[in-house]
């Protein structure tokens, strides 16, 4: 009986260790963002993302954000591939995201194309991590004008499933 109990405990610990080391199938990020737009606008807001991981290094990300300053609002909704390297405590990643954006303020609203190229680093092992930083170069195209001098920084909490 004692051997069976010891063997069962060993198998349980082995299973829990294997599950803890396995890559998560999905990650949800939520946090703060700072956005600098070429027009000189510095806005604060939120950033949220859902990443579905296909294997240990590749996933597809849906990224939503909102930045605000004195009646001005800028929302983005982008999607695209993400590559990552899973180290014991750190997870550096890079992505290329494509989609749309809506800028509004002063009773005027405008929708256009948005591309985000960037990456960052998550710190933590297990189901909860901290996104130390995510930096994105943002390219926007509104009304036929392309602006390539926009940046975004995000930080927050990552939940892994």
C-alpha positions in Angstrom: 0.0 0.0 0.0 2.8 2.4 0.9 4.6 1.7 -2.5 1.3 2.3 -4.4 0.8 5.7 -2.5 4.4 6.7 -3.2 4.1 5.8 -6.9 0.8 7.7 -7.1 2.4 10.8 -5.6 5.3 10.5 -8.0 3.0 10.2 -11.0 1.0 13.2 -9.7 4.1 15.4 -9.3 5.4 14.3 -12.7 2.1 15.2 -14.4 1.9 18.6 -12.6 5.5 19.4 -13.6 4.8 18.4 -17.2 1.7 20.6 -17.4 3.5 23.5 -15.8 6.3 23.3 -18.4 4.0 22.8 -21.4 3.3 25.8 -23.5 0.0 27.6 -22.9 -2.6 27.2 -25.6 -3.9 30.8 -25.1 -2.7 34.0 -23.5 -4.8 37.0 -22.5 -3.0 40.3 -21.9 -4.5 43.5 -20.4 -2.8 46.6 -19.3 -1.7 50.2 -19.8 -0.5 51.8 -23.0 1.2 55.0 -23.9 0.9 56.2 -27.5 2.9 58.9 -29.3 1.4 60.0 -32.6 3.4 61.9 -35.2 1.1 65.0 -34.8 2.6 65.5 -31.4 -0.2 63.8 -29.5 0.8 61.8 -26.4 -2.1 59.7 -25.3 -2.7 57.2 -22.5 -5.1 54.3 -22.5 -5.5 50.5 -22.5 -4.2 47.6 -24.5 -5.8 44.1 -24.6 -4.7 41.0 -26.6 -5.7 37.4 -27.0 -3.0 35.0 -28.5 -3.8 31.5 -29.6 -0.6 29.5 -29.6 -0.3 26.8 -32.2 3.0 25.4 -30.8 5.9 26.5 -28.6 7.0 29.4 -30.8 4.1 30.5 -33.1 0.7 32.0 -32.4 -1.9 34.3 -33.8 -2.7 37.5 -31.9 -5.8 39.7 -31.8 -4.9 43.1 -30.4 -7.3 45.9 -29.3 -6.4 49.2 -27.8 -7.7 52.7 -27.0 -5.7 55.9 -26.3 -7.2 59.1 -25.1 -6.3 62.8 -24.6 -8.5 65.8 -24.1 -11.5 64.7 -26.2 -9.3 62.9 -28.7 -9.8 59.1 -29.0 -7.7 56.6 -31.0 -8.8 52.9 -31.1 -7.0 50.1 -33.0 -8.1 46.6 -33.8 -5.3 44.5 -35.4 -4.5 40.8 -36.0 -1.5 38.8 -37.1 1.3 36.3 -36.4 3.5 36.3 -33.3 6.7 34.4 -32.8 8.2 33.7 -29.3 11.1 32.1 -27.5 10.0 30.4 -24.3 12.8 30.6 -21.7 12.5 29.4 -18.1 11.3 32.8 -16.8 11.3 35.2 -19.8 9.4 35.0 -23.0 10.6 37.5 -25.7 8.3 37.8 -28.6 7.8 39.7 -31.9 4.7 40.3 -34.0 3.4 41.9 -37.2 -0.2 43.0 -36.7 -2.6 44.4 -39.4 -6.0 45.9 -39.2 -7.8 49.1 -38.6 -8.0 52.2 -36.5 -10.5 54.9 -35.6 -9.5 58.4 -34.7 -12.1 60.8 -33.3 -12.4 64.1 -31.7 -14.1 67.4 -32.0 -17.2 65.8 -33.6 -15.1 64.2 -36.4 -14.4 60.5 -36.8 -12.0 58.9 -39.3 -11.3 55.2 -39.9 -8.2 53.9 -41.6 -5.6 51.1 -41.9 -3.1 50.3 -39.1 0.0 48.2 -39.0 1.9 47.4 -35.8 5.5 46.0 -35.9 7.1 45.2 -32.6 7.6 42.9 -29.7 8.3 42.7 -26.1 9.2 40.5 -23.1 7.0 38.7 -20.6 8.4 37.7 -17.2 7.0 34.8 -15.1 6.4 31.1 -15.3 3.1 29.5 -14.7 -0.4 30.8 -15.4 0.4 34.5 -14.6 3.1 36.7 -16.0 4.0 40.4 -16.2 4.6 42.0 -19.6 7.7 44.0 -18.8 7.2 46.0 -21.9 5.9 45.8 -25.4 7.1 48.3 -28.0 5.3 48.8 -31.3 6.1 50.9 -34.3 2.7 52.0 -35.7 2.1 52.8 -39.3 -1.3 54.4 -40.1 -3.1 55.2 -43.3 -6.0 57.6 -43.1 -7.6 59.4 -46.1 -4.7 58.5 -48.4 -2.0 59.8 -46.1 0.5 57.3 -44.6 2.1 58.2 -41.3 5.1 56.1 -40.2 6.2 58.1 -37.1 4.0 56.6 -34.4 5.0 54.5 -31.5 3.2 52.6 -28.7 4.4 51.2 -25.4 2.3 48.7 -23.3 2.7 46.9 -20.0 0.4 44.8 -17.9 -0.6 41.3 -16.8 -0.7 38.1 -18.9 -2.9 35.2 -18.1 -1.9 31.9 -19.6 -4.3 28.9 -20.2 
